[in-house]
Amino acid sequence: MEIHLYALCWNEADILPFFFRHYDPFVSRYFIFDDRSTDGSLDWLHAHPNVEVHPFIRSDPDCFTLSEMSLSNEVWKSSRGRADWVIVTDVDEHLFHPDLTVLVSQYKALGITIVPALGYQMISEEFPHQGELLCETRRQGAVWEIYCKLSVFDPNAITEINYGAGRHGANPSGRVIAPARDELLLLHYKFLGFERTHYRHEQQRCGLGIKDFENGWAYQYSWSQEDFKRAWRGFAQNAIDIRTETAIAAYPAPRWWDSFRSGADFDPGSPNKRQTAKGKSIVNDVAAALSPVSFWVPHCFCPSAWIEHAPFAFWICEALRPRRFIELGTHYGYSYFAFCQAIARLGLGTAAYAVDTWKGDEHAGFYDEDVFQSVLAHNNQRYSGFSTLIRSTFAEALEYFDDHTVDLLHLDGRHFYDDVKNDFTIWRPKLSENAVVLFHDTNVRERGFGVWKFYDELASAYPSFQFFHGYGLGIVILGQRVPPALAPLIEAPPETADQIRAVYAALGNALSVRAALGERDREVGALRATLARHDEEHAEAVHEIEAQRAQLATISAERDRTVAATTSATGDSPPAEIIQRADALVAAIQTARAELTNSWFGRELLRTGPNGP
């Protein structure tokens, strides 16, 4: 996902670190237009590897607002054909969603082209400390409707954005589709410390032109200190925690972008019900095979080839509402626990069973007891009220179930053709009248995999649907009729079917990215633990060497004193016995030093000393 960000900068050195910390996780490239900053902002900008710095040239020398508006309406067009999304914003505006990358991926898959944000004036009595992520640490903000801005949009779908003054409104043209529901917030981090904010207002006032004053633009920069105190108190009194559901649920309506809504909305009480405002469209066709649950994130991430199919697992559980679900072949449990998550969260009352020997096979690989114990622990912790693990072969588990009692069966055992066919054949009597069977790896044609061949045989005889991403997932309905809730999927015309596949592929890809990032975090954690152990070894080595050096110095000094005393008293050389004893002590110390050389840290410390070279 390529995201470009455009922003204007003037003396923002104190806020730029927070800006980059917020946007770096998802912005690919920054295009910053600097208005002759003198406070070190340019140092920050030039130091960032993904920033292009350009001068802000006022198109109207007498008006900052019109010049900024002209810039904002044009600069983003250079991202056409290069970016999936553009963000046009200010350095103190942080666009917030708990998982913004996943959100815009979902919107892209749904054909959404503009993503307006609900505005909040954030407020903090003190300026934040370096290292803070403001959306997590400075969470108090008040509704400010003039900051409901269109900052995120698809540059390839929008012809003109047509911003008004301050980007507080827009009238986009082209293929304009807004989300059915608003999920994005714009957090305006202007009010960070009273004195600092008031001083900055005074400075910004100096950058305005005569037309700005004539039109009343940027009026807040002319507030007296008393006016500013009054505004500050008002925002503070109305501030809420923007990380709560109230931040979106209680936001005033209507909104200026309502006319651009997609026309498809979901009724949470009826997953497949939708209201059509503008007639049938691509979004509406695809939406029939989606619901809000399709956008859930799995609780359990573990090694699995099934990562990208969790969105569909959530959806089919809600659509089919099975009385009994059985999975044949569970391994680490990713797919099984995705189904269990939906069953639990939706309150379906489904009885779920996972059947596996938990020993592995030629395709999954063979593994030890730790895998089963991990699955068992997770099941006991979250789903033991309705979920049972059956440790047996698929054939041995048949005796535990009556015929015609399984509504949803997921086959993911050994993948040779004969194995898949046999698993299906012996379990078919257990399936209910309108049962649905899922086959994983229908798009794998290597290493002797034969799922694709058997699935094709069934698909030619029964209603079916196949996803090609995530190694392939085939759906077969064995009953005389297609369940109404599944008809939008199974009976979709070819064009719509391809669009449904594209949506679920995009949702799945977002989960793969999340899983990869989680694995990276685990690797980083392991490296940190290793470094911590090395630090401990280093500290121990330093302590041991210092102790040995001190002991050696003491013994050497004692030897010198003994030799000197003996020589002084007798006028002769010290007895050989005394010299031998002292030499033995010195040799012992040298032996201890030699043992330290077995440690890398010891060798380095003996070479450089505890304080380095």
N, C-alpha and C positions, 0 to 999 in steps of 0.2 A: 504494500500500500504506500504510494508516493504522496506525501502531503507537503505543500509549500506554504510558507507563512510570510506575509507582507506586513510591515509595521513602520511607523514613523518614530524617530527617536530624537529627544532633545534633553541633554543633561540627565540621563537616567542611570548613572553609574551605581547608585545605591539600590535600585530595584532590578537591574539587569540580572544579577545572579539568581534571583527568585524566578524571573521570567524564563531563563534557560532551564533551570531545574524543573520547572513545570512542563515545558513544551518539548524538551529534548527526547523523552521516551517515544514520541510519535511523529515529530516533525522531521522531514528529510532534509529540507533546505530552507534557510532564512534569507529574506531580501529586506534589508533594513535601510531606510532612507533617513540620513542624519541631517538635522537642522542646525549645523554649526555648533555641536556640543563642545564644551570647554572643561568638563568635570572629570574626564577620564573615561567617558562612555566609549569613545573610539578605541581605547586600549582593550576594553572588554570585547567589543565587536570584532576587532581584527584578530584577537586571540582565539576566537571560536572557529573550529575547522569547517563548519557548515554554514557560515554566514557570508553573504555578499553585501558589501557596504556601498551605498550610492548616495550622492548628495541630494538633499531635498531642495529643489529649485521652485520657488513660488511662481506659479503661473499668473497670479494676480499679486503684484507687490504690495497692494494696499489691503490685502485680506488673507489672513492665515486660513480661515475656515474654508473659503472657496478653493484655495490652493490645495488644501488637504483633500477636499472632496474630489477635485479633479484627479489627483494622484490615485486615490482609492478606487475610482471608477475605471482606471486604465491599466495600472501596473500588473494586475493579476492575469491579464490576457496573455502574457508571455509564458504562462504555465500550460496553455492549451496543448494537448498532445504530449505533455511531459508529466503531468500530475493527475492523480485521481481526485484530489480535493485541494482547495486553497483555503487559507485562513487569512482574513484581512482584519487586523486588530490593532490595539495599542499595547505598549509594553506593560502597562498596569492592568490589562484585562486578561484574566485567566479563564479560558473555557473549560468547564468542568463536567465530567461524567465519571462514575467509578471505573469504567473501562472504555475510554473514548475510542481506542483503536477498534475494539470489537463493535462498538456502536456504529461507527461510520462504515465498517465492513458490512454490517447487516443492512444499513441504509443503501449502500451501493448495490447489494444483491436485490433489494426491493425496488430499485429504480428511483429512489429518492434523490433529488438533485440540490435541494437547499435545506440547511439545518439551522433555523433561527434559535436563539438562546434567550432564556428568561433572565432578566437583569437583576443583580443584587449589588447594592453599595456596601462593600465590606468595611468594617470599622474595628480598629484596635487602638487602645490607649497608648501603646508603646510601639515603636518600630521593631519589627521582628529581628531575631538573631540570625546571624549567618548560618546557613545549613538547614534552615527550616524549609519544608514544603508547605506553602501557605494554605493550600486547600485542606491540609490536614491539621495545621496548628492554629490558623486564624480563620475560624469557621463562623463567626458572627457577622451577619449581614442583614440589611433591610431591603425589602422590595423597592425597586426603583425602575418604573416601567419605561422611562426614556432610555434605559440601557438594555431594553429588549432589542438586540441587534441581530442582523444577519451577517455573521462573521465567517460561516463555513458554507461552501457551495462547490458544486462540480463545474470546473472551468470549461469542460467540454460540452456541457449541456446548456449553460447559461450564455446568452448572447450579450446582454448588457445587464449590469447590476443596478445601475441608477440609484446610487446612494444620495440621500439628502444631507443637509448640514450635520456634521459630527457623526455621520453614519447611523443616526438614530432612527432612520427609516430607510426603506429601499423599495424599488418597484422593478424587480427583475423580469427580464424577458427571455424567451427561448423555451426550452422544455423545463418548465418550473413545477416541481412536485415537492411539497413539504411533508414531513411525517404526519401520520394521523394523530399522534400524541407527542407532546413536547417532553424531551428527556435531558436536554442540554441546558446548563446554566452558564451565564457570564458573570464572573466574580470580578468586580471593579475594585482593585486594591489601591484606592486613592487615599482613603482616610487611615493612614498608618502613623499615628502620633499626631496630636493636635498641633503643636508648634511647627513641626516639620511640614505638615500639610498646608497650614496657613501661609508659611513662608514660601512654599512652592507655588501656591496660587498667586502670590504677589510677583514672583519671578515670571510665571507664565503670562501674566497680564502684560508684561513688557514686550512680549512677542506678538501681540495682537496688532492688527492694522486698523485704519480709520473705518473701514467698512464693517469690521467685526463689531466695533462699538455702535455704529449707526444701526445695525440690524439686531443688536442685543444678543449676538452670539457669544458664547463663553462668558455669560453674565456672572457666573459664580466666582470668576477670578477678580471681580470688582467688589466682592463682599467686604464689609467692614469686619473687624474682629468680633463684634457683637453679633452680626448677621451669621458669621461662620459658627460661633458658639451655639446659636439657636439651631442651625442646620445639623450640627454635630449631635446635639441632644436629641433631636428628632429621630435621626437614624439610630442612635444608641437605644432609644426607648422601644423602637420597633424591630430591633434586630432579633433574628432567630438563628438556630444552628442550621446551616445550609446543607449539612450531611444527613438531615432527617427527611422522611417522605413528605413532610409538610411543605418543604421548599418548593416542590412542584405541585402537589395536590391542592394547596390553598392559594396558588398564584392567581391574581385577578384575570378575568376574561371579559370580553373577547380580545383577540390579538390581531395585529394588523395583517398577519400572514394567513389568517383563516381561509381566505379565498383560494389559497394555493395548496390546501390540504389534498392528500392523495385521493380522497373519496372513499377509502376503505378503512373502516374502523372495527376493532374487535370488541365484542361484549364479553367481559370476563366471566359472566355467568353462563354464557353459551359459546363455547370455544369456536364454533364454525359459523356463527352468525355474523353478518356484516351489513352495514348500511351503505348503500350506493348513492352518492350525491350527484355524480356526473356521468352515469352510465358505465357500461362495462369497459375496462381498460386492462392493460397488462398487469398492473399492480393488483387489481381485483381478482383476476384469474389465478394468479400465483397465491394470493392471500388465502384462497379457499383451502389450500394444502399447508397452511401455516397457522400458528396461533402464538400468543405470547410465550408459551412454554418452549417453543422452538429456539428461543433466545436465551434459555437458561444456560448456566455454566455448571458442568459436573462438579460434585464435591470431591470425587475420587479421581485423581490422575495417577496412572501407573503405566509401565511399559505395555503397549498394546497397538495392534494394527487396526483397532476399532475406533481410535480416537475421534475421527471425523464424523461418526454416525450418531453420536449422542443426541444432537438436535432432533434427529428423526425418531430416536427411541423415546424421547420425551413426548413428541407429537403423537406417535401411534398409540402410546399408552392412554393419552387423553382422549383420542378419537375412538379407539376400540373399547376401552374400559374393560379389559379382560377379567374374567373371574379367576382364571388360573393361568399362570405364565411359567414356562419351563425353558431353561437354557441348557443345551447339551454341549459342553465344552466351555469352561469358564476361565481356566488359567489364573491370571492375576486378578480377574474380577472386574475389569473396567466396564465392559458392556453390561454385565449383570447388575452392577451397582448403579449404572445409569438408569436401567429400567426400575430398579428399586427406589431410586431417588424420586422418579416420577410417581410411582405408586404411593409412596409415603407423602409427598408434598401435595398431591391431588386428593388424597384421602380415598383411594379407589376401593380399598378392602380386598385387593387381589392377593391370592396365595401364590407365592413365588418359590421356585425350586431351582437350584443350580446342581447339575449332575456332572461329575468329573472324577477321575481317579487321582488327579493332581500329581501325576507322575510324568506327564509329557508324552510327546510322540515325535515322529520324524519331521513333521512340519513346524510344530511349536517349539521343538527342542525338548530335551529331558531336563528335569530340575529336581531339587531336593525338597525336604519337608518344610523348609522355611516359607515356601510359596503358599502352601495350604494354611499354615498357621497365620500368615498375614491376612489372607482372605477371611479366615474364621474370626480373627480379632475384629476386623472392620465390620463384618456382618453382625457379630454380637453387640458391638457398640452402637450401631445405627438401626439395624433392620430385623432384629431377632423376633419382633412381634409378628411378622408375617412371612419371613424368608427362612428357608431351610436349605442347608448344604447336604447333598447326598454323595458320599464318597464311594463310588462304584462305577462299573462300566455302564454304558447306556442300556445294554440289554438287561443287566441285572436290576436296573431301576424300574423296569416296566411293571413289575408286580406290585409296586406301591401306588399305582394309579388306575382308576376305573376307566373303561372305554368312554369316549365322547365327552371328556371333561376338561380338555385343554383348549383354551381359546387362542393363545399366542405361544408359538414354539419357535425358538431360535436355535438353528443348527450351526455349530461352529466347532465340530470335532476334527477328526483326521480328514484330510481333504482329497484323498484319492477318489476317483469316480465310484468305485465299488463300495467304498466306505460310506460316502455320502448317500448313495442310493439305498444301502442297507439301513442306515440310521433313519432315513425318512420312511422306509417301508415298514420297519418294525414299530415305529411310533405312530404311524398314520391311524390305526384304530383308536388311539387315545384322543384324537382331535375331535372337537365339537363340530356342529353342523356348519358354522360359518367361520371356522378357524383360519388364522393367518399364520403362514410359515415364513420365517426369515432365513436367508442363506447368506453367509458372509463369504468374501473372496470370490465372488462371481466374475471378477474382472482380472483374475490371475491365471496366466496360461504358461506356467513354467514349473519346474521341479515336480512334475507329475500331478499337479493340481487338476482335479476333474470336476470341481463344483460347477464351473461354467457350463460344462456339457450337460450335466444332469438338470441344472436350472433351466437351460434352454429347452430341454424336453418337456419339463413341467409348464414352462411359460407358453409353449405352443398349444397346450390343452386347457389351461386355466387362466382366469384374469390375473394379471401380474404387472409389476413395475420394477424397474431396475435403476439404481444409482451406480455411476461409474467411478466416482471418487472414492478415496479410502479403500482401495482394492476391490470395490464393488459390493453392493448389498442388493440382493434380490428379494422381492416380496411376492408371495403367491397366495391367492385366496381359493380355498378348495370347495367352498359351499356353492349352493345353487344360485345365490345372489350376492352381490357386492354390498357389504354394510354401507348404509347411506353416508356415514361419516368418512368413509374411505373413498367414496365415489370421485371426489375432486382430484384425487391422486390417480386411482386406477383407470378412470375413464377420461382423463385429461387428453385433449387433442395433442398431436405431436409438438406443435409450437409451444403450447403451455407446459407440456411435460418437460421440454428442454429448459424452460425458464425455472420450473420447480427444481430441476437438477442443479441449475446454476446457483439458485438461492442456497440450497442445502450444502453444495460444495463450498460456497463462500463461508457459510457458518462453520462448516467443518474445518476449513483452513484456518479460521480465526482460533479454533481450539488447538490445532496443531502448533500454531505460533505460541499460544499460551503454555502448552506443554513443554515446548522447547525452551522457553524462557524459565520455566520452573526447573527444568533439568540443569540449565546454566546456573541458576541460583544455588542448586544443591552442590554443583561442582565448586562454585565459589566458596560455599560454606565449608566443603571438605578441605579446600586449599587453605582457608583461614585456620581451620583446626590444625592442619599440618604445620603451618607457620607458628601457631601458638606453641605446639610441642617443641619446635626448633628453638623458639625463644626461651622456653623453660630449660632446654638442654644448654643453651648458650649461657643462661644465668648460672646454672649449676657449674658449668665449666669455669666461668669467671671466678666463682666463689672458691672452687677447689684450687685453682692456680694461685689465687691470692693467698689462700691458707698455706699452700706448699711453699710459696715464696717467703712468707713470713717465718715459717718453720725453718727453712734453709738459712735465712738471715740470722735467726736466733742461734742455730747450731754453729754456724760459721763464726759468729761473734764469740760464742762460748769457747769454741776451739781456740780462737786467737787469744782470748783472755787466759786460758789454761796454759797454752804454750808460753805466753809472755810471763805468767806468774812463775812457772816452773823454771824458765830460763833465768829470771831475776833472782830466784831463791838459791839456785844451785850454781848459777854461772855456766851450766852445761846445757846441752840440747835436752828437750823433754824426753822422758822414757818412751821407748817404742810402743809400749802398751797403750799409753794415752793417745799417741798419734794414730795407732790402729783403730782405737775406739772412735775417735773423731772422724777418721776417714770412712769408717763403716756407716756412721750417721749420714755423712754427706752422700755416700753411695746410695743409701736408702731413699734420700730425697730425689736423687737423680733417677732412680728406678720409678718413683711415683710420677716424675715428669714424663718419663718414657711411656708410661701407661696412658697418659693423657693424649699422646699422639695417636692413639687408636680412634679418637673422636675428631671429626673434622673441625669442630669448634675448638677443641684443645690445640690442634696443630696451628690454627689461625691465631689463637690467643698467645701461644708460646712464641709465634713469629712476630706478632704486632704489639702484644700487650693488651690489657683489658680496655684501654681507651683508644685502640686503633693505631695506625701508623703515624 
